[in-house]
Amino acid sequence: MSSRKRATKAMAFGFAFALILTACGSSSGGEASNTTKAAGDTTETTAAGSDTTAAAGETTTTQAPAVAPDANGGRTEGDGVLEIGTLLPITGDLSVLGPPMIQAVKMAIRDINAAGGVLGKPATLTETDDGTNEDVASASVDKLIGDKVDAIVGAAGSTITLSVIDKITGSGTAECSPSNTGTALTAYPDKGLYFRTAPPDNLQALALAELISGDQKSKVAIFGLNNDYGKGFAQYLAPALEDAGATVTAQVFYDPKGTSFDADVDKVIASKPDAVAFIGYPDTGGTILQSMIKKGAGPDKLGIYITDGLQSAELYKKVDPNNPKSTLGIRGTAPSSAPKSGAPFFPEAFKTFAPGVDTIFSAHAYDCAVIFALAADQAKSDAPKDIAANIGTVTKDGTKCTTYADCLKLIDAGTDIDYDGAAGPLDFSPYGEPSAGTYDTYTYDKDDGSYTTNDQVDVAG
């Protein structure tokens, strides 16, 4: 969820993106610059247009073109044992998203050790809380650094990562986030130590714009967190909507530390949209949705579209715990936890390992742990510098493998590997992030407050 900017959409830096709707449901065509083919064919969308314009009183930032990533600067010593730490939300605004990622890392450690461990020894795990809070995350990072873990999985939110990334990389520790989607992290000076398995928001913005325009919504208000996640996402979403033929009626950004959001909701409603693109987190987001419903702008009256930060089968508990139907009609996008291109074993294996746990970002967290292990095996070293230097090598341009056990056999035989993980082919760019993403589109359509996944959308950069 959050903030990393490489090319402020294709328009500014010349990227073209392809959206491919695969067969979970009917494909939805956009307008304007979209070229739509018959169902089952590829729908290509080229992002082009002008920079985002904020509503009165708001500001946006324009990201400079990405520069070459820093040289690898990790710690050079290892002790022969891969020690992984987690920095994931046990408490705070994103705590509802913590269990899938935490359980997925545990499952990865189990699978790694069942296959013989890393460098012939069991990998270890130290768990900490990022708290969706900068102070909590900082204290947890201090503990992990003090424990001399080799690699950290987390943080969850991009804003939280941005608050601790210098401390982590400054200590020479490797880091991989399963859920950072903010664009500000793409070209961040991270000493070559920061990676993420979730694709950045410049890709998801196109998937969300395609969903909204495909539903024939033409007047869209963007309502988001006033942080790197919300504003970074909006910077790409606004021009993507305009390219799809929609008008952005307002951009309103709310204080994530606020307690009342009625004035913000009023600004959104006053712009007279037929849809709201809502970029938020569950606790504050639930309060905002509650306010929108009270003011006659709930999902039964207005198209409401959300992103990965709000996706949860328990979202209704933040809106109206006594009414699971309060979220009916909400639609959204999120990085797919079970992409068709992902390792086929993972969805059922995770369901067995963590019954009843949501799946959002579970595949991405699993992959973070596995690529740390495979990179250490490839390097024959658990030193963070060596791990980071080998992550790019094990994720592309080799013999494909989808499980740690199979990949390890290939490495031991001297074969260069291409790990295609639970979240799909990673194919990391030079910036340590996927160069393409697969997104679920989903609808809250059940009386118990849960949602149905309708389509998968592939977006390539």
C-alpha positions in Angstrom: 0.0 0.0 0.0 1.8 3.1 -0.5 4.4 5.2 -2.2 7.0 4.7 -4.9 7.4 6.7 -8.0 9.3 5.8 -11.1 7.5 7.3 -14.0 4.6 9.6 -13.3 2.6 7.4 -15.5 3.5 6.7 -19.1 2.8 10.2 -20.2 5.5 11.9 -18.4 8.3 9.4 -18.8 7.3 7.5 -21.9 6.1 4.2 -20.3 3.3 2.3 -22.0 1.2 -0.1 -20.0 -0.9 -3.0 -21.2 -4.0 -4.2 -19.4 -5.0 -7.8 -20.0 -8.3 -8.9 -18.6 -8.3 -12.6 -18.0 -11.2 -14.9 -17.7 -12.7 -14.7 -14.2 -15.5 -12.5 -15.6 -16.4 -10.2 -18.4 -13.8 -7.7 -19.6 -14.6 -4.0 -19.3 -13.6 -1.6 -21.9 -12.4 1.9 -21.2 -12.9 5.0 -23.3 -10.9 7.8 -24.9 -7.3 6.4 -25.6 -8.2 2.8 -25.0 -8.2 0.3 -27.8 -10.7 -2.4 -26.9 -10.8 -5.8 -28.7 -13.3 -8.6 -28.5 -13.8 -10.4 -25.2 -10.8 -12.6 -24.5 -8.4 -10.5 -26.5 -5.9 -8.1 -25.1 -7.1 -4.6 -24.1 -4.2 -2.1 -24.3 -4.3 1.1 -22.5 -1.6 3.8 -23.1 -1.4 6.2 -20.3 -1.1 9.8 -21.5 -2.1 13.2 -20.3 -1.2 15.9 -17.9 0.0 16.0 -14.4 -2.5 15.6 -11.5 -4.2 18.8 -10.4 -5.3 18.9 -6.8 -8.5 20.4 -5.4 -8.3 23.9 -4.0 -6.0 24.1 -1.1 -4.3 20.8 -1.9 -0.9 20.3 -3.4 0.7 17.5 -5.4 4.3 16.7 -6.1 5.9 15.7 -9.3 8.5 12.9 -9.1 11.8 13.4 -10.8 12.8 10.8 -13.4 14.3 7.7 -11.8 18.0 7.5 -11.5 20.2 4.5 -11.4 20.0 2.6 -8.1 22.7 2.9 -5.5 25.5 0.4 -5.4 24.9 -2.5 -2.9 26.0 -1.5 0.6 24.9 -4.2 2.9 26.7 -5.8 5.8 29.4 -8.1 4.6 29.5 -10.5 7.6 27.3 -13.5 8.1 27.2 -16.4 10.6 25.9 -19.1 8.4 22.3 -18.9 9.6 19.7 -16.9 7.7 17.9 -14.8 10.2 14.7 -13.1 9.0 12.7 -10.5 10.9 9.2 -9.3 10.2 8.1 -5.7 10.5 4.4 -6.1 9.9 1.2 -4.6 11.5 0.0 -6.5 14.5 -1.6 -3.3 15.8 -2.7 0.0 14.2 -4.7 1.1 11.2 -3.4 -1.7 9.0 -3.6 -4.5 11.6 -6.5 -6.1 9.7 -4.0 -6.7 6.9 -1.2 -8.1 9.1 -2.3 -11.7 9.7 -2.1 -12.8 6.0 1.4 -11.5 5.6 2.6 -12.7 9.0 1.2 -16.2 8.5 2.6 -16.3 4.9 6.2 -15.6 6.2 5.8 -18.3 8.8 4.6 -20.7 6.1 7.6 -19.8 4.0 10.0 -20.5 6.9 8.3 -23.8 7.4 8.7 -24.7 3.7 12.3 -23.5 3.6 13.3 -25.6 6.6 11.4 -28.6 5.4 13.6 -28.5 2.3 16.8 -28.6 4.3 17.1 -24.9 5.3 19.4 -22.3 4.0 23.1 -23.1 3.6 22.2 -26.4 5.3 20.8 -24.8 8.5 17.3 -23.9 9.6 16.3 -20.3 8.9 15.1 -18.4 11.9 12.3 -15.8 12.4 11.9 -12.8 14.7 8.5 -11.1 14.7 7.9 -7.4 15.4 5.1 -4.9 15.0 5.2 -2.0 12.7 2.0 -0.6 14.4 1.1 1.4 11.3 2.9 4.0 13.4 6.3 5.6 12.8 7.4 5.4 16.5 6.3 1.8 16.9 8.1 0.8 13.7 11.2 2.6 14.6 11.4 0.8 18.0 10.8 -2.5 16.3 13.6 -1.8 13.7 16.0 -1.0 16.6 15.2 -4.5 18.0 15.7 -6.2 14.7 19.0 -4.4 14.0 20.1 -5.2 17.6 19.3 -8.8 17.0 21.4 -8.6 13.8 18.8 -10.1 11.5 20.0 -10.5 7.9 16.8 -9.4 6.2 13.5 -7.8 7.2 10.1 -8.5 5.6 8.1 -5.2 5.9 6.9 -2.6 6.6 3.4 -2.9 5.4 2.5 0.8 4.6 4.8 2.8 2.3 4.7 5.8 4.7 5.9 3.6 7.5 8.7 2.2 5.3 9.8 5.7 4.3 10.1 6.5 8.0 12.5 3.6 8.8 14.2 2.7 5.5 17.2 4.9 6.2 17.7 3.2 9.5 17.4 -0.3 8.0 19.6 0.3 5.0 22.0 2.4 7.0 22.6 -0.6 9.3 23.4 -2.7 6.2 20.3 -4.9 6.5 18.3 -6.1 3.5 14.6 -5.3 3.3 11.6 -6.6 1.3 8.1 -5.3 1.6 5.2 -7.4 0.5 2.7 -4.5 0.4 4.5 -1.2 -0.3 2.9 0.1 -3.4 3.7 3.8 -3.1 5.7 5.2 -6.0 8.2 7.3 -4.0 10.1 4.2 -3.2 11.1 3.2 -6.7 14.1 5.4 -7.0 14.7 5.9 -3.3 18.5 5.9 -2.4 18.4 2.6 -0.6 22.0 1.4 -1.0 20.6 -1.5 -3.2 19.1 -3.1 -0.1 15.4 -2.4 -0.5 13.0 -4.7 -2.5 9.3 -5.2 -2.8 7.2 -8.0 -4.3 4.1 -5.8 -4.6 3.9 -3.8 -7.9 3.9 0.0 -7.5 0.8 2.1 -7.6 1.5 3.6 -11.0 0.4 0.2 -12.3 -2.6 -0.3 -10.0 -3.9 3.2 -10.9 -4.4 2.0 -14.5 -6.3 -1.1 -13.3 -8.6 1.0 -11.0 -9.2 3.6 -13.8 -10.2 0.7 -16.1 -12.6 -0.7 -13.6 -14.3 2.7 -12.9 -14.6 3.7 -16.6 -15.7 0.2 -17.5 -18.6 0.7 -15.1 -19.5 3.8 -17.1 -18.7 6.3 -14.4 -17.7 9.6 -15.8 -17.4 12.1 -12.9 -15.0 10.8 -10.3 -13.9 12.3 -7.0 -10.6 11.1 -5.6 -10.6 10.8 -1.8 -7.4 9.7 -0.2 -5.0 9.7 2.8 -2.8 12.8 3.0 0.3 10.7 3.0 2.7 9.1 0.5 0.2 6.3 -0.2 -2.8 8.4 -0.8 -1.2 11.3 -2.7 1.2 9.1 -4.6 -1.6 6.9 -5.9 -3.8 9.9 -6.8 -0.9 11.4 -8.8 -1.3 8.5 -11.2 -5.0 7.8 -10.9 -6.2 11.3 -11.9 -4.6 11.3 -15.4 -5.4 7.6 -15.9 -9.1 8.4 -15.3 -8.9 11.4 -17.6 -7.3 9.2 -20.3 -10.3 6.8 -19.9 -12.7 9.7 -20.6 -13.7 10.6 -17.0 -13.6 14.0 -15.3 -12.0 14.2 -11.9 -14.4 16.4 -9.9 -12.2 16.9 -6.9 -9.2 15.6 -5.0 -9.6 15.6 -1.3 -6.9 14.3 1.1 -7.7 13.6 4.8 -5.4 13.6 7.8 -4.7 9.9 8.8 -4.5 11.0 12.4 -7.8 12.7 12.3 -10.9 11.7 14.3 -13.7 13.4 12.3 -13.8 13.5 8.6 -17.2 15.1 8.0 -15.8 18.2 6.4 -13.7 16.1 4.0 -16.7 14.0 3.1 -18.7 17.2 2.5 -16.0 18.4 0.0 -16.3 15.2 -1.9 -20.1 15.2 -2.0 -20.1 18.9 -3.1 -18.2 18.0 -6.2 -21.2 16.0 -7.4 -19.4 12.9 -8.5 -21.1 9.7 -9.8 -18.2 7.7 -8.3 -15.6 8.0 -5.5 -12.1 6.5 -5.7 -11.2 6.0 -2.1 -7.6 5.4 -1.2 -7.4 4.6 2.6 -6.7 2.3 5.5 -9.4 0.3 7.4 -9.8 2.2 10.7 -10.0 5.7 9.3 -11.6 4.4 6.1 -14.4 2.7 8.0 -15.2 6.0 9.8 -15.2 7.9 6.5 -17.5 5.3 4.8 -19.8 5.5 7.9 -20.0 9.3 7.4 -20.6 9.0 3.7 -23.5 6.6 4.4 -25.1 9.0 6.9 -24.8 11.8 4.4 -26.6 9.8 1.7 -23.5 9.0 -0.3 -23.0 5.4 0.6 -22.4 2.5 -1.9 -26.2 2.2 -2.4 -26.3 5.7 -3.8 -22.9 6.3 -5.3 -20.2 4.2 -6.9 -17.5 3.6 -4.3 -14.2 2.1 -5.5 -11.4 1.2 -3.1 -7.8 0.1 -3.3 -5.7 -2.6 -1.6 -5.4 -0.6 1.7 -9.1 -1.2 2.4 -9.6 -4.7 1.0 -10.8 -6.9 3.8 -13.8 -9.3 4.3 -14.1 -7.5 7.7 -14.3 -4.0 6.4 -17.9 -3.7 7.4 -16.8 -4.0 11.1 -15.1 -0.7 10.7 -18.2 0.8 9.0 -21.1 -0.7 11.0 -20.3 -3.8 13.0 -24.0 -4.6 13.4 -24.6 -4.5 9.6 -22.5 -6.7 7.4 -24.5 -5.3 4.4 -23.1 -1.8 4.9 -20.4 -2.4 2.4 -22.6 -4.0 -0.3 -21.8 -2.6 -3.7 -18.3 -1.3 -3.0 -15.9 -2.4 -5.7 -12.1 -2.2 -5.9 -8.7 -3.4 -7.0 -5.7 -5.0 -5.2 -2.6 -7.0 -6.1 -3.8 -10.5 -6.6 -2.9 -13.0 -3.9 -3.7 -15.9 -6.3 -2.7 -14.7 -9.8 -3.2 -17.2 -12.6 0.6 -16.8 -13.3 1.4 -17.6 -9.7 2.7 -20.9 -8.2 -0.3 -23.2 -8.4 0.3 -24.9 -5.0 0.1 -21.7 -3.0 -3.6 -20.8 -2.6 -4.7 -24.1 -1.2 -1.5 -24.6 0.8 -2.0 -21.2 2.5 -5.6 -21.9 3.2 -4.6 -25.1 4.9 -1.7 -23.5 6.8 -3.8 -20.5 7.9 -7.5 -21.4 7.8 -9.9 -18.5 8.0 -7.2 -15.9 7.4 -7.6 -13.3 4.7 -5.3 -13.7 1.7 -4.4 -10.1 0.8 -0.6 -9.8 0.2 0.0 -13.3 1.5 1.6 -14.5 -1.7 3.8 -11.4 -1.8 5.0 -11.9 1.8 5.7 -15.6 1.1 7.8 -14.6 -1.9 9.8 -12.0 0.1 11.0 -14.7 2.5 11.7 -17.2 -0.2 13.8 -14.9 -2.4 15.9 -14.0 0.6 16.6 -17.7 1.2 17.3 -18.4 -2.5 19.6 -15.4 -2.8 21.5 -16.6 0.2 21.8 -20.1 -1.3 22.9 -18.6 -4.6 25.5 -16.5 -2.9 26.5 -19.2 -0.4 26.4 -16.5 2.2 23.8 -15.0 4.6 25.6 -11.6 4.6 23.0 -9.0 3.7 25.3 -7.5 1.0 25.5 -10.9 -0.7 21.8 -11.6 -0.3 20.8 -8.3 -1.9 23.3 -8.7 -4.7 21.7 -12.0 -5.7 18.0 -11.2 -5.5 17.9 -9.9 -9.0 19.7 -13.0 -10.3 17.3 -15.6 -8.7 14.1 -13.8 -10.0 14.7 -13.8 -13.7 16.7 -15.1 -16.7 17.2 -18.7 -15.6 15.5 -22.0 -15.3 12.0 -21.5 -14.0 11.0 -23.0 -10.7 8.1 -22.3 -8.3 9.0 -23.8 -5.0 11.9 -23.3 -2.7 12.7 -27.0 -2.7 12.8 -27.3 -6.5 14.8 -24.0 -6.8 17.3 -25.1 -4.2 18.0 -28.4 -6.1 18.7 -26.4 -9.2 21.1 -24.0 -7.3 22.9 -26.9 -5.8 23.4 -28.4 -9.3 24.9 -25.1 -10.4 21.9 -24.0 -12.5 20.9 -20.3 -12.7 17.3 -20.1 -11.6 14.2 -17.9 -12.3 11.9 -18.1 -9.3 8.3 -17.6 -10.4 6.7 -17.2 -7.0 3.3 -17.4 -5.3 2.6 -13.8 -6.6 3.7 -14.7 -10.1 6.8 -14.0 -12.1 8.7 -11.3 -10.3 11.1 -10.3 -13.0 12.6 -7.5 -10.9 13.5 -4.3 -12.5 16.8 -2.6 -11.7 14.9 -0.8 -8.9 14.1 -4.1 -7.0 10.4 -4.3 -7.8 8.2 -6.2 -10.2 8.0 -4.8 -13.7 4.4 -5.9 -14.0 1.5 -6.6 -11.7 -1.6 -8.8 -11.6 -4.6 -7.2 -9.9 -7.9 -8.6 -8.7 -11.1 -6.6 -9.3 -13.7 -7.4 -6.7 -17.2 -6.5 -5.5 -18.6 -6.6 -2.0 -21.8 -8.6 -2.9 -22.5 -10.9 0.0 -24.7 -10.4 3.0 -21.9 -11.5 5.4 -19.8 -8.5 4.4 -17.4 -10.5 2.2 -16.5 -9.9 -1.5 -16.3 -11.8 -4.7 -13.3 -11.6 -7.0 -14.6 -10.8 -10.5 -11.6 -10.5 -12.8 -7.8 -10.4 -12.9 -6.1 -7.6 -14.7 -2.5 -7.8 -15.8 -0.6 -4.5 -16.1 2.8 -4.4 -17.5 5.2 -1.5 -17.4 
